[in-house]
Amino acid sequence: MTAAFLKEKAKILGMGIAMLFLVFILFGWILQFDFILRYAGDNYTMKFNTALCFLCLLVALILSEEKAESPFNAIVVVICLFVFSVAFYTLTSYYFSFPLEIDNVFAKDYYNTVNPGKMSKGTAICFQLSVIAILLKRHTKNKGPKIAQLLFISIFIIASISIISIILGIPGENRTSFLETMAFSTAFFFLAIAISYLYQERTWGPAALFHGKNLGSKILRRTTPYMILFTLGVSFLHQLLIKNHLLDPQFAIILLTIILLTAAFAFLMISNHFINKTNKSRIKLQKSLENSNSELEQFQHAIDQVAMISVMDNEGVITYANDMLCQVSGYSREELIGATHSQRLDAHNHNHYFFEQLWATVRSGHIWVNEIKNLRKDLTTFWTNAAVIPIKDINGVPKRYLVIKIDITRIKNAEEEILKLNKSLKGKNQELKNMVYIASHDLQEPLRTISSFVNILEEDFSGQFPEEAKTYLDFISASTNRMRNLVGDLMEYAKFNKSLEKSYCDLNQIVDHVLVDLNVKITQSSAFLEIAKLPKVYGNENALRQLFQNLISNALKFRRADQAPKITIECVDRPQDYLFSVKDNGIGIEEKYKEKIFGIFQRLHSSETYSGTGIGLASCKKIVEIHGGKIWVSSASKQGSTFFFTILKTTT
């Protein structure tokens, strides 16, 4: 159950008890039940008219909580007029000294000797004030509730005076004639009604001060009960001492004055203590805020040096612009503030959907980040990386938007230049491929012609040539074969580039196919191969096949004469890539040639000793680099070689 629900139930219960009490009083008067009438009052009994007016007043208060245009509106007005008329007739009979037959119409008052059946002047005034307050509260929107609160405060004061007089035992004849015959129960009812209203309408005036959340209101709520109890206790003791002739009345007044002054001074001291305590906290908080503001100013100054800062309202109107934005855009602060982005900075590079998405994002409370092309005052453009950050109110609703922009014009220009260079490079690579293809084709044709004529000479005139001529023909045939192989390897080298299509390849299958192709060489050399389980990689299958074929072929080719080749292929799984190694027990490589061997047309041995074109390892390096890796060798002369290379796990 919520606090509001409990308060509503308590209010209904209080109203019910009060109305039941009043009904008992009315029946007590009608039936002349002495025990009810004596219980309900003190020396003076609540009059029949008073109880009837209270009952009507409670009904009016209940109905007045409905809307002003409700059907109960007329009933409230009629009830209020009835109560006001009874009170008015009562006051008229007091001040004009002629009887009106309303005091004992419903019930005869045999209990009060002073003004029997007639409510006191104070009671009549309180009823009139209550009626006026109810009508003002219900039918006036502006100042009515404030005036009603003042009226109920007046009722509170009148009822409090009457109750305190009764508590202190002051006889009715010694009270002012205004309150002489007001019963305790009557005063209590007025006090309860006034407190109930002031509790409900606590948004203005003294009631707001008492129910507020500030320190003064907290001190007031905390000390009021003690002040009331202390004042009542001292006053009661004062009256008791005078009544029993223990103190002279004049001295008692002096003593009471001193006690009350002392209490007031203590109250001021306590209030001052709380105020000082709060002031110390305020000063500490103020210093903390000053330090925070100083840091924020330094942050702002630092950001202002590198970023363009602006603030927009919900309509996109700029309400703040820093110096950097003015400097880059070419507009003055006065020209930017009051204008929108589209009016000053829009380069019309983005469509309307782009900005619709921006506003939909920030108005939903999220940060929007993207690149925007802007327009300067001189009509030149500049690119920014922009962040639009919603500034929300206490309810989480965006009210303003902080815009932070970083100039990325140089980066965008560099990107455009790179795109142009890449496009140009692609074109040149294509031209180079075409040129290589044409050149190799043009080279292959005369080589085939030479080979054909050499074959014809050997077949048709072999018996007519001397031995020296046959040797020359063998030289020509070997040279053309080497030239043909060189052109073929050169074409293979040229076709490997980053535009190759890639997919996930199983290196175990690729190596198996390579071993099938090299089966004759492996058998002839009695080579032993040890191959670990290899992973799947993202790459071009033909290029990877050529890579392993070149490395295994070299291991078979550059073997030692005194022992069979032993080749070991292994792989290490690393976080970013795979590290492969191809190890052999061949002739090895001297330290000074470890970098040279990966260059194109680089050979360490004569073609008579070891055949080849000097392109194989250059192709290996190119293939590895296309797959985002590196290749190197660890070797020593006559101690074998280990070629290492890496392939990235993701090269998409």
C-alpha positions as CSV (number, residue, x, y, z in Angstrom):
1,M,0.0,0.0,0.0
2,T,1.3,3.5,-0.9
3,A,1.5,6.5,1.4
4,A,-1.2,8.3,-0.6
5,F,-3.6,5.3,-0.2
6,L,-3.0,5.2,3.6
7,K,-3.6,9.0,3.9
8,E,-6.8,8.7,2.0
9,K,-8.0,5.9,4.2
10,A,-7.1,7.9,7.3
11,K,-8.9,10.9,6.0
12,I,-12.1,8.9,5.4
13,L,-11.8,7.3,8.9
14,G,-11.4,10.7,10.5
15,M,-14.4,12.1,8.7
16,G,-16.5,9.1,9.7
17,I,-15.6,9.4,13.4
18,A,-16.3,13.1,13.4
19,M,-19.7,12.7,11.7
20,L,-20.6,9.9,14.1
21,F,-19.7,12.1,17.1
22,L,-21.8,14.9,15.8
23,V,-24.8,12.6,15.2
24,F,-24.5,11.5,18.8
25,I,-24.5,15.1,19.9
26,L,-27.6,15.8,17.9
27,F,-29.5,12.8,19.2
28,G,-28.3,13.7,22.7
29,W,-30.0,17.1,22.4
30,I,-33.1,15.7,20.8
31,L,-33.5,12.9,23.4
32,Q,-31.9,14.9,26.2
33,F,-29.3,12.3,27.0
34,D,-27.3,13.8,29.8
35,F,-24.4,11.5,29.7
36,I,-23.8,12.3,26.0
37,L,-24.1,16.1,26.4
38,R,-21.8,16.1,29.5
39,Y,-19.3,13.9,27.8
40,A,-19.2,16.0,24.7
41,G,-18.3,19.2,26.5
42,D,-16.7,20.8,29.5
43,N,-18.4,23.5,31.6
44,Y,-20.1,24.5,28.3
45,T,-21.8,22.0,26.1
46,M,-21.6,22.0,22.2
47,K,-25.0,23.5,21.2
48,F,-27.4,21.8,18.9
49,N,-27.0,24.5,16.2
50,T,-23.2,24.1,16.5
51,A,-23.3,20.4,16.0
52,L,-25.8,20.7,13.1
53,C,-23.6,23.4,11.4
54,F,-20.5,21.2,11.9
55,L,-22.3,18.2,10.2
56,C,-23.3,20.4,7.3
57,L,-19.8,21.8,7.1
58,L,-18.2,18.4,6.9
59,V,-20.7,17.3,4.1
60,A,-19.8,20.5,2.2
61,L,-16.1,19.8,2.6
62,I,-16.5,16.3,1.3
63,L,-18.6,17.4,-1.7
64,S,-16.3,20.4,-2.5
65,E,-13.5,18.0,-3.4
66,E,-15.5,17.1,-6.5
67,K,-15.0,19.1,-9.7
68,A,-16.6,22.6,-9.7
69,E,-18.9,21.6,-12.6
70,S,-20.2,18.5,-10.9
71,P,-24.0,18.2,-9.9
72,F,-23.0,18.5,-6.3
73,N,-22.0,22.1,-6.8
74,A,-25.5,23.5,-6.1
75,I,-25.7,21.3,-2.9
76,V,-22.4,22.7,-1.6
77,V,-23.6,26.3,-2.2
78,V,-27.0,25.6,-0.4
79,I,-25.2,24.0,2.6
80,C,-22.7,26.9,2.8
81,L,-25.6,29.4,2.7
82,F,-27.4,27.6,5.4
83,V,-24.4,27.5,7.7
84,F,-23.6,31.1,7.0
85,S,-27.2,32.2,7.7
86,V,-27.3,30.5,11.1
87,A,-24.0,32.1,12.0
88,F,-25.1,35.5,10.7
89,Y,-28.4,35.3,12.6
90,T,-26.5,34.4,15.8
91,L,-24.1,37.4,15.5
92,T,-27.1,39.6,14.7
93,S,-28.8,38.6,17.9
94,Y,-25.6,39.3,19.9
95,Y,-24.9,42.8,18.5
96,F,-28.5,44.1,18.0
97,S,-29.9,42.6,21.2
98,F,-33.1,41.2,19.8
99,P,-33.9,37.5,20.0
100,L,-34.3,35.4,16.9
101,E,-36.1,32.1,17.5
102,I,-33.4,29.8,16.1
103,D,-31.5,28.9,19.2
104,N,-33.9,26.4,20.7
105,V,-36.0,25.4,17.7
106,F,-34.9,21.8,17.5
107,A,-33.8,21.1,21.1
108,K,-34.2,23.0,24.4
109,D,-31.0,23.9,26.2
110,Y,-31.4,23.1,29.9
111,Y,-27.6,22.8,30.6
112,N,-26.2,26.2,29.9
113,T,-27.2,29.3,32.0
114,V,-25.2,31.7,29.8
115,N,-26.8,32.1,26.3
116,P,-28.6,28.8,26.4
117,G,-28.8,27.1,23.0
118,K,-26.8,29.9,21.3
119,M,-23.4,29.3,19.9
120,S,-20.6,31.7,20.9
121,K,-19.5,34.7,18.9
122,G,-16.2,33.0,18.1
123,T,-18.1,29.9,16.9
124,A,-20.3,31.9,14.6
125,I,-17.3,33.8,13.2
126,C,-15.4,30.6,12.6
127,F,-18.4,29.1,10.7
128,Q,-18.6,32.2,8.5
129,L,-14.9,32.1,7.8
130,S,-15.1,28.4,7.0
131,V,-18.0,28.8,4.6
132,I,-16.2,31.7,2.8
133,A,-13.0,29.7,2.6
134,I,-14.8,26.7,1.1
135,L,-16.5,28.8,-1.6
136,L,-13.3,30.7,-2.4
137,K,-11.3,27.5,-2.7
138,R,-14.0,25.9,-5.0
139,H,-14.9,28.7,-7.3
140,T,-11.8,30.9,-7.6
141,K,-8.7,29.8,-9.4
142,N,-6.1,32.4,-8.8
143,K,-6.1,34.1,-5.3
144,G,-9.0,32.2,-3.9
145,P,-7.0,29.3,-2.4
146,K,-4.5,31.8,-0.9
147,I,-7.3,33.8,0.8
148,A,-8.9,30.5,2.0
149,Q,-5.6,29.5,3.6
150,L,-5.4,32.8,5.5
151,L,-9.0,32.3,6.7
152,F,-8.3,28.8,8.0
153,I,-5.2,30.2,9.7
154,S,-7.5,32.7,11.5
155,I,-9.8,29.8,12.5
156,F,-6.7,27.9,13.7
157,I,-5.7,30.9,15.9
158,I,-9.2,31.4,17.4
159,A,-9.6,27.7,18.1
160,S,-6.1,27.4,19.7
161,I,-6.9,30.4,22.0
162,S,-10.1,28.7,23.2
163,I,-8.4,25.3,23.7
164,I,-5.5,26.7,25.6
165,S,-7.8,28.8,27.8
166,I,-9.8,25.6,28.7
167,I,-6.6,23.6,29.3
168,L,-5.2,26.2,31.6
169,G,-8.5,26.2,33.5
170,I,-9.5,29.8,32.9
171,P,-13.2,30.2,33.8
172,G,-15.6,31.2,31.0
173,E,-16.4,34.5,32.7
174,N,-12.7,35.4,32.7
175,R,-12.3,34.8,29.0
176,T,-13.1,37.4,26.4
177,S,-16.8,37.5,25.6
178,F,-15.9,36.5,22.1
179,L,-15.0,32.9,23.3
180,E,-16.9,32.9,26.6
181,T,-19.2,29.9,25.8
182,M,-17.2,28.0,23.2
183,A,-17.0,24.4,24.2
184,F,-13.8,22.4,24.1
185,S,-15.2,20.0,21.5
186,T,-16.3,22.9,19.3
187,A,-12.8,24.5,19.4
188,F,-11.3,21.0,18.8
189,F,-13.4,20.5,15.7
190,F,-12.4,23.9,14.3
191,L,-8.8,23.2,15.0
192,A,-9.0,19.8,13.2
193,I,-10.7,21.3,10.2
194,A,-8.1,24.1,9.9
195,I,-5.2,21.7,10.3
196,S,-6.7,19.3,7.7
197,Y,-7.1,22.1,5.1
198,L,-3.6,23.5,5.8
199,Y,-2.1,20.1,5.4
200,Q,-3.8,19.5,2.0
201,E,-3.1,23.0,0.6
202,R,0.6,23.3,1.6
203,T,2.0,24.8,-1.6
204,W,1.9,28.4,-0.5
205,G,2.3,30.7,2.5
206,P,2.8,29.5,6.1
207,A,1.6,26.0,5.3
208,A,4.2,25.7,2.6
209,L,6.8,27.0,5.1
210,F,5.9,24.4,7.6
211,H,5.8,21.5,5.1
212,G,8.8,22.6,3.0
213,K,12.0,20.6,2.4
214,N,14.5,23.4,3.3
215,L,16.4,23.6,6.6
216,G,14.2,26.3,8.1
217,S,11.1,24.1,7.5
218,K,12.8,21.1,9.0
219,I,13.8,23.1,12.1
220,L,10.2,24.5,12.4
221,R,8.7,21.0,12.3
222,R,11.2,19.6,14.7
223,T,10.9,22.3,17.4
224,T,7.1,23.2,17.1
225,P,5.9,20.2,19.3
226,Y,8.5,21.1,22.0
227,M,7.5,24.8,21.9
228,I,3.8,24.0,22.3
229,L,4.4,21.5,25.1
230,F,6.8,23.8,26.9
231,T,4.6,26.9,26.6
232,L,1.5,25.0,27.8
233,G,3.4,23.5,30.6
234,V,4.9,26.8,31.8
235,S,1.5,28.6,31.4
236,F,-0.3,25.8,33.3
237,L,2.3,26.0,36.1
238,H,1.9,29.8,36.1
239,Q,-1.9,29.6,36.5
240,L,-1.6,26.9,39.2
241,L,0.8,28.9,41.3
242,I,-1.3,32.0,41.1
243,K,-4.6,30.1,41.8
244,N,-3.0,28.5,45.0
245,H,-1.6,31.9,46.0
246,L,2.0,30.7,45.9
247,L,3.1,33.5,43.6
248,D,2.2,37.1,43.4
249,P,0.4,37.7,40.0
250,Q,2.7,40.5,39.0
251,F,5.8,38.6,39.9
252,A,4.4,35.6,38.2
253,I,4.1,37.6,35.0
254,I,7.7,38.7,35.3
255,L,8.9,35.2,35.9
256,L,6.8,33.9,33.0
257,T,8.3,36.5,30.7
258,I,11.9,35.6,31.7
259,I,11.2,31.9,31.2
260,L,9.6,32.5,27.7
261,L,12.5,34.8,26.8
262,T,15.0,32.1,27.9
263,A,13.1,29.5,25.8
264,A,13.1,31.9,22.8
265,F,16.8,32.4,23.2
266,A,17.4,28.6,23.4
267,F,15.3,28.2,20.3
268,L,17.4,30.8,18.5
269,M,20.6,29.1,19.7
270,I,19.4,25.7,18.4
271,S,18.3,27.3,15.1
272,N,21.6,29.0,14.9
273,H,23.4,25.7,15.5
274,F,21.6,24.0,12.6
275,I,22.1,27.1,10.4
276,N,25.8,27.2,11.1
277,K,26.1,23.5,10.5
278,T,24.3,23.9,7.2
279,N,26.4,26.9,6.3
280,K,29.6,25.0,6.9
281,S,28.3,22.3,4.6
282,R,27.3,24.9,2.1
283,I,30.7,26.5,2.2
284,K,32.4,23.1,1.7
285,L,30.0,22.3,-1.1
286,Q,30.7,25.8,-2.7
287,K,34.4,25.2,-2.6
288,S,33.9,21.8,-4.2
289,L,31.7,23.3,-6.8
290,E,34.4,26.0,-7.4
291,N,37.0,23.4,-7.9
292,S,34.7,21.4,-10.2
293,N,33.9,24.5,-12.2
294,S,37.6,25.3,-12.4
295,E,38.3,21.8,-13.8
296,L,35.4,22.1,-16.2
297,E,36.6,25.4,-17.4
298,Q,40.0,23.8,-18.0
299,F,38.4,20.9,-19.8
300,Q,36.3,23.3,-21.9
301,H,39.4,25.4,-22.7
302,A,41.2,22.2,-23.8
303,I,38.3,21.0,-25.9
304,D,37.9,24.5,-27.4
305,Q,41.4,24.3,-28.8
306,V,40.8,21.1,-30.8
307,A,37.0,20.8,-31.3
308,M,34.1,22.9,-32.6
309,I,31.4,23.1,-29.9
310,S,27.8,24.2,-30.3
311,V,24.5,23.7,-28.5
312,M,21.1,23.4,-30.2
313,D,17.6,23.5,-28.8
314,N,14.8,21.1,-29.7
315,E,14.2,22.9,-33.0
316,G,17.8,22.7,-34.1
317,V,18.5,26.4,-33.4
318,I,22.0,27.1,-32.3
319,T,22.1,28.7,-28.9
320,Y,25.9,28.5,-28.3
321,A,29.0,28.4,-30.5
322,N,32.6,28.4,-29.4
323,D,35.6,30.2,-31.0
324,M,36.8,27.2,-32.9
325,L,33.5,26.8,-34.8
326,C,33.5,30.5,-35.7
327,Q,37.1,30.3,-36.8
328,V,36.6,27.2,-39.0
329,S,33.2,28.1,-40.5
330,G,34.1,31.8,-41.1
331,Y,30.8,32.9,-39.4
332,S,30.8,35.2,-36.4
333,R,29.1,34.0,-33.2
334,E,26.2,36.4,-33.8
335,E,25.7,34.9,-37.2
336,L,25.6,31.4,-35.9
337,I,23.4,31.9,-32.8
338,G,19.7,31.9,-33.7
339,A,20.3,30.1,-37.0
340,T,20.0,26.3,-37.7
341,H,22.6,24.0,-39.2
342,S,20.8,23.9,-42.6
343,Q,20.8,27.7,-42.7
344,R,24.5,28.1,-42.1
345,L,26.6,24.9,-42.3
346,D,24.7,22.5,-44.6
347,A,26.8,21.6,-47.7
348,H,23.8,19.7,-49.2
349,N,26.0,16.6,-49.4
350,H,23.6,14.4,-47.3
351,N,20.0,13.5,-48.1
352,H,17.0,14.3,-45.8
353,Y,16.9,10.7,-44.4
354,F,20.4,11.3,-43.0
355,F,19.2,14.1,-40.8
356,E,15.9,12.4,-40.0
357,Q,17.9,9.5,-38.6
358,L,20.1,12.0,-36.6
359,W,17.1,13.7,-34.9
360,A,15.3,10.4,-34.3
361,T,18.4,9.1,-32.5
362,V,19.1,12.1,-30.3
363,R,15.4,12.7,-29.4
364,S,15.2,9.2,-28.2
365,G,18.0,10.0,-25.7
366,H,20.9,8.3,-27.6
367,I,24.2,9.8,-28.8
368,W,24.6,10.1,-32.6
369,V,28.1,9.9,-34.2
370,N,28.9,10.2,-37.9
371,E,30.8,12.2,-40.5
372,I,29.2,15.4,-41.9
373,K,30.3,17.6,-44.8
374,N,29.9,21.3,-43.8
375,L,29.8,24.6,-45.7
376,R,31.9,27.6,-44.8
377,K,30.8,31.2,-45.2
378,D,33.1,31.5,-48.2
379,L,31.3,28.5,-49.8
380,T,34.2,26.1,-49.4
381,T,33.5,22.8,-47.7
382,F,35.1,21.0,-44.7
383,W,34.5,17.5,-43.3
384,T,33.9,16.9,-39.6
385,N,33.5,13.8,-37.4
386,A,30.4,14.9,-35.4
387,A,28.9,13.7,-32.1
388,V,25.4,15.0,-31.1
389,I,24.8,14.4,-27.4
390,P,21.3,14.9,-25.8
391,I,21.2,17.0,-22.6
392,K,18.3,15.7,-20.5
393,D,16.2,17.2,-17.8
394,I,15.5,15.5,-14.4
395,N,12.8,13.4,-16.1
396,G,15.2,12.1,-18.7
397,V,13.7,14.1,-21.6
398,P,16.1,15.7,-24.0
399,K,15.9,19.5,-23.9
400,R,19.1,20.6,-25.6
401,Y,21.8,19.0,-27.7
402,L,25.6,19.4,-27.4
403,V,27.4,19.1,-30.7
404,I,31.1,18.3,-30.8
405,K,32.9,18.4,-34.2
406,I,36.5,17.5,-35.1
407,D,37.9,18.7,-38.4
408,I,38.8,15.7,-40.5
409,T,39.1,17.5,-43.9
410,R,42.8,16.5,-44.3
411,I,41.9,12.8,-43.5
412,K,39.1,12.9,-46.1
413,N,41.3,14.5,-48.7
414,A,44.0,11.9,-48.0
415,E,41.4,9.2,-48.4
416,E,40.2,10.6,-51.7
417,E,43.8,10.8,-52.8
418,I,44.4,7.2,-51.8
419,L,41.3,6.1,-53.7
420,K,42.6,8.0,-56.8
421,L,46.1,6.4,-56.4
422,N,44.5,2.9,-55.9
423,K,42.4,3.4,-59.0
424,S,45.5,4.5,-61.0
425,L,47.5,1.6,-59.5
426,K,44.9,-0.9,-60.5
427,G,45.0,0.5,-64.0
428,K,48.8,0.3,-64.2
429,N,48.8,-3.2,-62.8
430,Q,46.3,-4.2,-65.5
431,E,48.5,-2.6,-68.1
432,L,51.5,-4.4,-66.7
433,K,49.7,-7.7,-66.8
434,N,48.7,-7.1,-70.4
435,M,52.2,-6.1,-71.2
436,V,53.7,-9.2,-69.6
437,Y,51.2,-11.4,-71.4
438,I,51.9,-9.8,-74.7
439,A,55.7,-9.7,-74.1
440,S,55.8,-13.4,-73.0
441,H,53.6,-14.4,-76.0
442,D,55.8,-12.5,-78.4
443,L,58.9,-14.1,-76.7
444,Q,57.4,-17.6,-76.8
445,E,56.8,-17.4,-80.6
446,P,60.4,-16.9,-81.8
447,L,61.5,-19.4,-79.2
448,R,59.2,-22.0,-80.6
449,T,60.4,-21.1,-84.1
450,I,64.1,-21.6,-83.1
451,S,63.3,-24.9,-81.3
452,S,61.5,-26.1,-84.4
453,F,64.3,-25.3,-86.8
454,V,66.8,-26.9,-84.4
455,N,64.7,-30.0,-84.3
456,I,64.5,-30.0,-88.1
457,L,68.2,-29.6,-88.5
458,E,68.9,-32.4,-86.0
459,E,66.4,-34.8,-87.7
460,D,67.1,-34.0,-91.4
461,F,70.8,-33.1,-91.4
462,S,72.2,-34.9,-88.3
463,G,74.6,-37.0,-90.4
464,Q,76.0,-34.1,-92.3
465,F,77.0,-31.9,-89.3
466,P,80.5,-32.2,-87.7
467,E,80.7,-32.8,-84.0
468,E,81.4,-29.1,-83.3
469,A,78.1,-28.1,-85.1
470,K,76.2,-30.7,-83.1
471,T,77.5,-29.1,-79.9
472,Y,76.4,-25.7,-81.1
473,L,72.9,-27.0,-81.8
474,D,72.8,-28.6,-78.3
475,F,73.7,-25.2,-76.8
476,I,71.0,-23.5,-78.8
477,S,68.4,-26.1,-77.8
478,A,69.3,-25.8,-74.1
479,S,69.3,-22.0,-74.2
480,T,65.8,-21.9,-75.8
481,N,64.5,-24.3,-73.2
482,R,65.9,-22.1,-70.4
483,M,64.4,-19.1,-72.0
484,R,61.0,-20.8,-72.4
485,N,61.1,-21.8,-68.7
486,L,62.1,-18.3,-67.7
487,V,59.2,-16.7,-69.6
488,G,56.8,-19.3,-68.1
489,D,58.0,-18.5,-64.5
490,L,57.8,-14.8,-65.3
491,M,54.2,-15.2,-66.3
492,E,53.4,-17.2,-63.2
493,Y,55.1,-14.4,-61.1
494,A,53.1,-11.7,-62.8
495,K,49.7,-13.3,-62.3
496,F,50.0,-13.3,-58.4
497,N,48.4,-10.1,-57.0
498,K,45.9,-9.0,-54.3
499,S,43.0,-9.1,-56.7
500,L,43.1,-13.0,-56.6
501,E,39.9,-14.6,-55.5
502,K,40.1,-16.1,-52.0
503,S,38.2,-18.7,-50.1
504,Y,38.9,-21.1,-47.2
505,C,41.4,-23.7,-48.3
506,D,42.5,-26.9,-46.6
507,L,46.3,-26.9,-46.7
508,N,46.4,-30.7,-46.1
509,Q,44.7,-31.3,-49.4
510,I,46.9,-28.7,-51.2
511,V,50.1,-30.3,-49.9
512,D,48.9,-33.8,-50.9
513,H,48.3,-32.6,-54.4
514,V,51.8,-31.0,-54.5
515,L,53.3,-34.3,-53.4
516,V,51.5,-36.1,-56.2
517,D,52.9,-33.7,-58.7
518,L,56.5,-34.1,-57.3
519,N,56.2,-37.9,-56.8
520,V,58.9,-38.7,-59.5
521,K,61.4,-36.3,-57.9
522,I,60.6,-37.6,-54.4
523,T,61.1,-41.2,-55.5
524,Q,64.3,-40.5,-57.5
525,S,65.9,-38.7,-54.5
526,S,64.6,-41.2,-51.9
527,A,63.3,-38.2,-49.9
528,F,61.6,-38.6,-46.5
529,L,58.8,-36.1,-45.7
530,E,57.3,-35.5,-42.3
531,I,54.2,-33.3,-42.5
532,A,52.2,-32.1,-39.4
533,K,48.4,-31.5,-39.5
534,L,47.9,-28.2,-41.3
535,P,45.0,-25.7,-40.8
536,K,42.4,-24.2,-43.1
537,V,43.3,-20.7,-44.2
538,Y,41.6,-17.9,-46.1
539,G,43.5,-17.5,-49.4
540,N,43.9,-18.4,-53.1
541,E,44.2,-22.1,-53.6
542,N,46.4,-21.9,-56.7
543,A,48.8,-19.4,-55.2
544,L,49.1,-21.5,-51.9
545,R,49.7,-24.6,-54.0
546,Q,52.5,-22.8,-55.9
547,L,54.0,-21.6,-52.6
548,F,54.4,-25.1,-51.1
549,Q,55.4,-26.6,-54.5
550,N,58.3,-24.0,-54.8
551,L,59.5,-24.6,-51.2
552,I,59.4,-28.4,-51.4
553,S,61.0,-28.4,-54.9
554,N,63.9,-26.3,-53.6
555,A,64.3,-28.7,-50.7
556,L,64.5,-31.6,-53.2
557,K,66.7,-29.7,-55.6
558,F,69.3,-28.3,-53.2
559,R,70.1,-31.6,-51.5
560,R,73.4,-32.9,-50.3
561,A,75.1,-35.6,-52.3
562,D,75.9,-37.7,-49.3
563,Q,72.4,-38.2,-47.8
564,A,68.8,-38.4,-48.9
565,P,66.6,-35.3,-48.4
566,K,64.6,-35.0,-45.2
567,I,61.8,-32.4,-45.3
568,T,59.7,-31.4,-42.3
569,I,56.6,-29.2,-42.6
570,E,55.1,-27.8,-39.4
571,C,52.5,-25.1,-38.3
572,V,52.1,-23.1,-35.1
573,D,48.7,-21.6,-34.3
574,R,49.2,-18.0,-33.0
575,P,46.6,-15.4,-31.9
576,Q,46.7,-13.4,-35.1
577,D,48.2,-15.7,-37.7
578,Y,49.7,-19.2,-38.5
579,L,53.4,-19.7,-38.5
580,F,54.6,-22.3,-41.0
581,S,58.1,-23.8,-41.4
582,V,59.6,-26.0,-44.2
583,K,62.8,-27.5,-42.9
584,D,65.3,-29.5,-45.0
585,N,68.8,-31.0,-44.5
586,G,70.2,-29.7,-47.8
587,I,73.2,-27.6,-48.7
588,G,72.1,-24.5,-46.7
589,I,72.5,-20.8,-47.5
590,E,75.3,-18.5,-46.4
591,E,74.3,-15.6,-44.1
592,K,75.0,-12.9,-46.6
593,Y,72.5,-14.3,-49.1
594,K,69.5,-14.7,-46.8
595,E,67.8,-11.5,-48.1
596,K,69.1,-11.7,-51.6
597,I,67.5,-15.1,-52.4
598,F,63.9,-13.6,-52.3
599,G,64.7,-11.1,-55.1
600,I,63.6,-11.8,-58.7
601,F,66.1,-13.5,-61.0
602,Q,68.5,-14.1,-58.0
603,R,70.5,-17.2,-58.3
604,L,73.3,-18.5,-56.0
605,H,74.4,-21.3,-58.3
606,S,75.0,-21.7,-62.0
607,S,72.4,-23.3,-64.2
608,E,74.8,-26.2,-64.9
609,T,75.0,-27.0,-61.2
610,Y,71.3,-26.5,-60.3
611,S,68.6,-25.8,-62.8
612,G,66.1,-22.9,-62.3
613,T,65.2,-19.3,-63.3
614,G,65.7,-17.5,-59.9
615,I,62.0,-16.6,-59.7
616,G,60.7,-19.4,-57.4
617,L,61.5,-17.7,-54.0
618,A,60.5,-14.3,-55.3
619,S,57.1,-15.8,-56.2
620,C,56.9,-17.3,-52.7
621,K,57.5,-13.9,-51.1
622,K,54.8,-12.3,-53.3
623,I,52.3,-15.0,-52.5
624,V,52.9,-14.7,-48.7
625,E,52.6,-10.9,-48.8
626,I,49.4,-11.2,-50.8
627,H,48.1,-13.3,-47.8
628,G,49.2,-10.6,-45.3
629,G,52.3,-12.5,-44.1
630,K,56.1,-12.4,-44.1
631,I,58.7,-15.0,-45.2
632,W,62.3,-15.5,-44.1
633,V,64.9,-18.2,-43.8
634,S,67.1,-19.6,-41.1
635,S,70.1,-21.4,-42.4
636,A,73.8,-22.0,-42.5
637,S,76.1,-23.3,-45.2
638,K,75.9,-27.2,-45.4
639,Q,73.6,-27.4,-42.4
640,G,70.2,-27.3,-44.1
641,S,67.6,-24.5,-44.3
642,T,64.3,-23.7,-42.6
643,F,61.9,-21.4,-44.4
644,F,59.4,-19.6,-42.2
645,F,56.3,-17.8,-43.4
646,T,53.1,-16.5,-41.8
647,I,49.5,-16.3,-43.1
648,L,47.0,-14.1,-41.3
649,K,43.9,-15.8,-39.9
650,T,41.7,-13.2,-41.6
651,T,42.7,-11.4,-44.7
652,T,39.3,-10.4,-46.1
